[in-house]
Amino acid sequence: MRGRHSGLAVIESRWGVMDLSVHPLVKIACGGLNSGPLEFDYELANSRVSLQDAVLRLSKNPQIAHVYLAFHGARNSLECFNGDKVKIDNLVALFAPTSFEGVHLGVCQVGNKKNLQKMLDRTKLRWASGYSAQIDWVGSAALDMQFIYELVGSTRRKREMIIGDAADALKRHAAGACKDLGLSVLVRGSEEVAANLMDAQ
């Protein structure tokens, strides 16, 4: 019997010759909660087409609120295992018709503020996060796990408060790593430019 759902979906592409996966880390993050373990959806997308199919399939599941993309990448494009590159504009178009609440880009350099702002401007997403730096797999995966743990473990009734709590927790527990990796968490608001929750307050 399946347990309670976390609201999270993971889409990952294989990491070349490295026999690595974020799946067991996400399983730990969703399984180590005081309230009990939570289920999550997982899709392996090793090509542009399989990524498109995964997003479409997950968008039909009303339980999914947050999507975590784990891919190689550089500046303005994700790179799939088969060599396909998915430019940020194509990624935005892929998410535009969906009703997901947020997306986290576990991808080198693609999560810069300009790209995250573009995702919010052209989709229905409420928040978007990612890294502007060239990131180390282990370091970023560990930070991703902490982020997911805070995100899915929140007991807030108001969903708009959840992403703020998760960002605050990262600033408290991993401020140095967030700065080194260039983590931004942009949230849609009343202003034309989205607020970055990782900015010092």
Steps between C-alpha positions, in 0.01 A plus 500: 500500500634842402544754775427870503637694205757774552380707204847458346606359164862439398614496138860386461731426210786252531835652593720358226765257621421582863276238658311757704139589567314748718223244553637347823571848639145617432373177654696584816368859503140386458542207736667670793215725607361498853152472354592176320631412151350657189478368146632688196487449124819426307566517124821422313536726197806432285388699194309813408197293403498300822524825699201639312307179560587501872383858553177432311434181696569661837291807417193273489554394861324749733716385791817647347576855614881515483738370231872436554706480180839328540709536181837601367492848352682822420376859514181490293429135428448162661693208354340157477694175519473442124651843427176688433508858624184666629533878492338707773239637257399145408486403867277800573270402213484147641382625839276781374179292470547323834360593840800400712571730792878503473807354334853450632779482243773271630708597199834678458464875427147483353339623822627856470263782589433595137389149408294455816327832439423387146340183634273699730413756232389243245342223709251460785776400741496678834869439570814384321844424642841390383875561486698760306839334565677197358397259773657195655267197482537392861480850645198604299323167552543537875355853486217376278419232757485758779278724286263214419489389863391848607258538208306176536523486878330833563189493720382840377136515397562793266696372200646843429690483829667165427762619250592790728557264792715272284717790382538632856610156619769483231630843598522389863657160446701536176561868429855440376402228255207707371733792430775288342256323266309817415164370619203725425136439597276741310138542601225667302354806670333831426821651359608451139832355616462194723645507851806283563447334835872428531592868513621609842239665719 
